[in-house]
């Protein structure tokens, strides 16, 4: 038994000193093998088998998405497929799966890479929106649930590596084209909304020069309606309300309510180019570039009704029919209430580019690899709001009793332009974000003949990242009168009528000026200056990893053992204002070094390796969100030096969040394309980042500042179960894919101050069931995915946390092979018309409900 050296190493891993310097979890610099839990894809049986083969061969615990043929992933984007994997889910944005949640941890704990390279993000932090990757551009994905030293640091929850097609992996020329027509049911409820849209995508792969040169080109275009109906509660007057029912107790009144209707478009396009070349028998070179663009143009309509906060009881005489529950006014009728209507357009343009050059060289006993990459993301957005106020007050009646009960009626003639004043134009805000990330990685692998140690991999990575944001806000009064004939009445099922400009762009140019939407020459407000920021981050890392193969106590095993060392320097800049004075430049920063050990072991329990026990042990890190590292500060300084400074600020000194983590799983590959798996995971989080009132020192003076700080952390643990298999005869054309995850954590957010939220992303229950059928060129897949409620931040601003209610999302996909080259497809998304329900302040009466509706698509795929 050759256990002595390894046993000592394992013991050291379990007892590594807490002084070991810590940093973020991996994002693959070169994608290692993967331990798979598969997701069902088109060409179902082949893809399941391919994914399970990858899982069984992996030295890590992973989930794998595999496509059995070119361009054959089943979903519109990779985000929808990722959200069905064990322990994973996603929040919805515009009705689409977007940012991924994994193992009870939110998007900021997810590392994202494309072909092993870290990605820039158009979000304020680091989180990547996975809906930007269409199925045509992605050949598969590996979700790493355990860490290894060769993975670039970045994801405590998981690292998701998306892979683009490799042209030299194909034997001959391949090409595929998809054409879809989409129908959005909610468009029928909203006058003037777009209901139908096209989607086009394709991929071409070819080989030249005796298969020493390969090329791939993929593209996609989708003109997706962006539709929603929303009713929102604005919260309660918690501190200065009054007694409405005469019982001597304060009754907390709502500030008001709003409705929001979107009837816009979300145009998305992407382009992928890739070249592979066998320059010599020992030199392999790959160059690739990816570009994605999203142009969002969302005309929208809003009603705002308020004036019911009953500040210090002044409105008591206007209240009647009061419904009070748990001290909150959840229903009433109130006289003399105002109404604001907003005819607005949200404009948002996102672009993401990523690319690089990779070279692999055989040099004697070493296999060397060098990778040079760059990634850039931009986001330009603007809210253009033509705002009107009702000429007369009205009587408001409402009932917001929780459980999606949200009804209110307004007394004004909301669909009549004559009932409103002349409008004012508000541009709030014109915002611009840019993220640029350059990286270089170098590694080498050589064989070893040292007992259980079979190979050694050494490597280093260097990255340089800069992210910045600035904004401008302004308002414009009308230069001429808007005639009532310029408006139309918009009726929306279930809501009060709206008024909207028939020609928004033309009328606003005529009334407010041709430059009404241009920020050129406009001064930035005090808040604009304080909202801007810039963060620079430079990181270097080195790792050593050995592959293992041997036996322990008579059990054959394989795996890897490694150590990653990371050093990062960061600077956060911005503006600061003291006692309301004009802002001046300020900046701060820090540096840190972290040590990240990792161990992965797979024990075979039988000769055929059908039963396996997998163990993963590691320290992982996730860096602080970039926007929370800003240098901006808004401070009040009392003339009495004994009084502390107060205010709000960013925190350029944030250190990464750390996790010491253990994974154990039993996997039984009991038949072809079949798996039964049960796993446990445990993460001990430290330096958890949350927003709180921080007692600190500024320029030698005590200060209490509201900002993000590194806190204590806590535990995140859970269980994951997977069962998948084709069914036995006589049902052997059917199959099942199912998973369930339970997650628990004692980590709390710092808000609300009373009864704080659990950690962002924590879903206690999460799972899915997919039933599939395949015979004679016909395929069918019915999927239902469920998650319990979880805390998320769906807005731009960090710290605006809400509870996303439990959801069950159901999809149906059908396909029929009409000929060897032509396939007909039909799909229905959100089959049960699941709504998004948000609850704020941990108050069940303060809800926001959004309806996105069902989506249908019919399409053709043609393989050349």
ROGUKOL-302777 format. One record per residue (C-alpha): x, y, z. Coordinates in steps of 0.1 Angstrom, whole numbers, plus 5000, padded with zeros to 4 digits. Each point is the difference from the previous one (the first is absolute). Layout:
N
XYZ/...
END
This chain:
864
500050005000/501650334989/498150235023/502650165021/500950314980/496450064988/498549935034/502250275014/499050244973/496349935005/500450065038/501750334992/497250104977/497349955027/502150195025/501550284980/500650295022/497450275000/502850254995/500349864965/499450304978/496749984981/498650114967/497349934974/498949684985/500949874966/499150094965/501849774976/503150134983/500149674981/497049795004/500849685018/498049684999/496650015015/497849785022/496550034985/496450025008/498450044966/497250214987/497749864973/500650154966/498749954965/501249674986/499249905036/501449655003/503350094984/500650315020/499149835033/502649724993/502650254989/499550215032/500149695023/503249884984/501650345007/498849985036/501349665007/503450084986/500450335019/502350065029/497650275014/496450025009/498250184972/496850034980/500449974962/497950134972/500749824967/498750014965/500049694979/500150204968/500950344986/497650285010/497849755020/499750155034/496250025008/499650345015/500250354985/502850095024/502449815022/498550175031/496749794996/502049684999/502250085030/497050085021/498949644998/503249855014/500149855035/500450275026/499750284975/497350244992/499650354986/498150325006/497950134971/500750334981/497450104974/498649655003/503349834992/502449805021/503050225006/502450005029/500749665015/499649905037/501849705013/500049815033/498250275019/502350284989/499250294977/501550124967/503050175017/501249665011/500049864964/503150004979/499550024963/502449914972/499949964963/502449744987/501750015034/500450384999/498550245026/497350234985/499450385004/496450095010/497650284992/498549975035/501350235027/501849715018/501549694985/496949794993/499649884964/496649994983/500049664984/497050084977/502550184977/501349674988/497749844974/500049634994/501650044965/503250135015/500449755029/500849634995/499849925037/500750115035/501849865031/498850115035/502849945026/498649935034/503349915015/503250204997/503349914986/503250214999/500150044962/496650185000/500450385001/498650135033/496650165000/497049785010/499349885035/496749854989/501149874967/502050094969/498149964967/502249964969/498250044966/501649834971/499850104963/500149754972/503449844990/500149974962/502849744999/497949775022/497749954970/500949754972/498650214972/498250334992/496950075021/497450274998/496650065016/497450274998/497050075023/497150224993/497250065026/496950205003/499150115035/496650105015/499650185034/496649955015/500250305023/500050234970/496349934996/499450185033/501950324992/498850234972/502850084976/502349735012/501949774977/498949645001/502249824974/503750004993/502649824978/503049815011/502849894977/503349815008/502549784984/503549855002/502649904973/503049775007/502649904975/503549844997/502850074975/503649914992/499749635008/498150085032/502850225014/497850314998/496550045014/497550295000/496750065016/497550294997/496850035020/497450275001/496650075015/497450284999/496850035020/497450285001/498349915033/497050195013/500750145035/496649995017/498850015035/497250115023/501050115035/498350125032/502350135028/499550105036/502450285010/500349915037/498650135033/500450315021/501649825029/501050305022/497650294995/496549854993/497050055023/497149825017/497249944976/497649775019/500250185034/501549715020/503050225010/502549814979/501850134970/498749854967/502849994974/498750144967/501349934965/501950274981/498249904968/499849774971/501049984964/499249814968/502549944972/499549874965/502849924976/499349964963/503550014985/502549794981/503349835009/502149954969/502949775006/502749894975/503349815003/502949904979/502749735006/503149944980/502649735008/503149874982/502049695010/503449914985/502449715003/503050214991/502349705006/499549665015/501050155033/498450354998/496250065001/498750364998/496550135006/498750354994/496450105008/497850305003/496450045014/497850304997/496550055015/497750304999/496650075016/498050314989/497150055024/497350264991/497249985025/497150254998/498149975033/497150155019/499750065037/497550135025/501250135033/497550075028/501050105034/499150275026/498849735024/502949985024/498050195027/503150185013/499450055037/496349934995/499250304978/497949804976/497849825026/496950184989/500449894964/500249635009/497049755001/499449634997/503449935016/501449655000/502849965026/502049685004/503049965023/500150385004/500250064962/497350174980/499449754972/496850154986/498050325002/498250284981/501750345000/498750334986/502150274983/502749784986/502250114971/501149814969/503150014979/500249834966/503349924982/500449944963/503649884999/502649824979/502849795015/503049984976/502849765008/502949894977/502349725011/503049874982/502449725010/503249914982/502449725009/502849834982/503549885002/502849784986/501049675015/503149794992/500849645011/503549874995/501649665006/503550075012/501849685010/498449865032/497950325004/496750104985/500050385001/497050244995/499950374997/496750214999/499650374993/496550145003/497950315002/496450075009/498050325000/496450095010/498150324996/496650125011/498350324990/496650075014/497550285003/496550045015/498050264981/496950095019/497250244988/498350065033/496550145006/498050095031/496349975003/498250345001/497649885027/500349775030/497949695002/498949725024/502349705003/498849665012/502549725005/500549655014/503549865002/499749715024/502949784988/499949674982/499950194966/496850195010/500650354985/497150214990/499550374999/497750244982/500750374993/497550284998/501550194971/499249954963/503449854994/499549934962/499050364992/502950244990/497950305010/500049885037/503850065002/502350305001/502650074973/502949765004/503650035012/502849794985/502249825025/503249824989/500949785030/502549884995/502450014970/502449735012/503249854985/502049715012/503249854985/501949695011/503349894985/501949695009/503349884986/501849685010/502949784992/500449645012/502949764997/500249645012/501849674994/499349635007/502549725003/499749635010/501249885034/501149665012/499850065037/497649755016/496550134999/501050324983/499649954962/500350354986/500950355010/498550324987/501550355007/498650334989/499650375005/497450264990/500150384999/496950224995/499350374999/496550135004/498550355000/496350095004/498450345001/496550165001/498750354995/496550154997/498250324992/496450105010/497950294989/496550124994/498650224972/496850225001/497950014969/500850274974/496549984985/496749855009/499249634993/496649984983/497649735013/499949864965/503749905004/498949745026/498249674998/498349795026/501649675008/497849735015/501749725020/498049705013/499550035037/501550355004/498750364998/500450164965/503250194992/500850294977/503049984976/501550214973/499249864965/503450104988/502350015031/503350094982/498450254976/497950185026/502750025027/502450154974/497450264990/499050095036/503249965020/502650054972/502149794977/502749965026/497649905028/501549665004/503750104996/502250045030/502550224981/500750325018/497649925029/501550055035/500049705023/498150045032/501649955034/498549655001/501349924965/503650095010/499749795032/498549714981/502949974976/503049775007/503049814987/501649685012/503349864989/501149645009/503349834992/500449635009/502749744997/499749635009/502149694999/499149645005/501349655003/497849694995/500849635000/497849734986/499649705023/499449634992/500449715025/498249835028/499150075036/499049725024/499649784970/497750244981/501250134967/499950374997/500950294977/499950385004/502150315003/501750205027/501050364996/500750345013/499350344985/501650325012/498350334991/501150365005/497750304991/500450375002/496950224997/499150374999/496650165002/499550364989/497150245001/498850335014/499350115035/497950285014/500550145035/496950165016/498450054966/503050184985/501049964963/501449654995/503849954997/501949694989/500949735024/501349644999/501149715021/501049644996/501749705015/501949694990/499849645012/501649664995/498049685003/501049635001/497449764985/500749625005/497949744984/499549624999/497749794979/499849625004/497949744982/499849655016/498949714978/497849765019/499949734974/502249874971/497950184974/500050335018/496250004999/499850115037/502150295011/500650215030/501350354993/501550235025/501050364994/501850235026/501150354993/500250365009/498350234975/499650384997/497750254983/501150364996/497950295011/497550144975/501850274980/497350275006/500349955037/503750074998/499450364988/501750295017/497050235001/499050165034/497350235012/500950125035/498750225027/502650145024/498750165033/501850315012/500449835034/503149784996/498749755025/497149914977/500749734974/499950064963/496949854984/498849934965/500149734972/502949874979/501549734979/502849795014/503249964979/501549805028/497649704997/501849665001/498749694982/497449775016/501549665009/498649655004/501549685014/497949734983/499549635000/498149804974/499149625003/498049824974/498949644993/499449934963/498749684984/500149964963/497649715000/499349974963/500850184967/499050375002/498849945036/501150155033/499050005036/501950255021/499850155035/502450275012/500650225030/501850335000/501150245028/501550344997/501350215028/499850364988/502250275015/500350374993/496550014986/499250344984/496950195010/498850365004/500050135036/500850305021/503849965004/501950155029/503350114984/502550285000/500350284973/503050235001/500649905037/496450085010/497449745011/497349944974/496749814996/499649934962/497449804982/501949784976/500949654990/502349835024/501649665006/498049825027/500349675018/498249774976/498749665011/499049664985/498349894968/499349634997/497749774980/499149684983/499649934962/498249704986/500049894963/498249724982/500149974962/499449704977/498249884969/497149795011/499949624995/497949824974/497250044991/500750375007/503550014986/499450304978/499350215032/502550135025/500150205031/502450275014/499450125035/501850185028/499450165034/502150225022/499550115036/502250295013/500350155034/502050305012/500350205032/501550304981/497850315002/500050324981/500250335019/496550114990/497350065011/501550085034/497149815016/499549654987/502950014974/499849814967/501949674996/503050004977/499350124965/499349704977/499049755027/497349774987/499149735026/498449784974/501049984963/499349734975/498849894966/498449724981/500449944963/498149724981/501249934965/499049784971/501949924969/499049774971/500250004962/501250354997/497450145025/501250165032/498150145029/501150165033/497950135028/501950175028/498850155033/502450185023/499250125034/501750225026/498850125034/500250375008/503550175001/501550345005/501350184969/501050354988/498250054967/500950374997/503150194990/500850135035/501849765024/498149935032/496550044987/499049655011/496649844996/498549655005/499349834967/497049775006/499949634992/499749924963/499449704978/501150054964/498649754974/501249964964/499049774972/502149924970/499049794970/502049914969/499449794970/502749904974/498350064967/503049884980/503649925008/500750374997/496850185011/498550015034/496750175012/500050135035/497250135024/500650155034/498050165028/501750195028/498450085033/497249764993/498250085033/500450384997/502250025031/500150365014/503050155018/499050115035/502350225021/499650085037/501950295015/501150075035/499049655012/496550135001/497449774983/497750294993/502750194980/499949814967/500950064963/498549774974/501249974964/498449814972/502149904970/497649764983/500449684980/502349994969/499549774970/502449924972/499949804968/503149954980/502049814974/503649875003/501849914969/503349825000/502050034968/
END
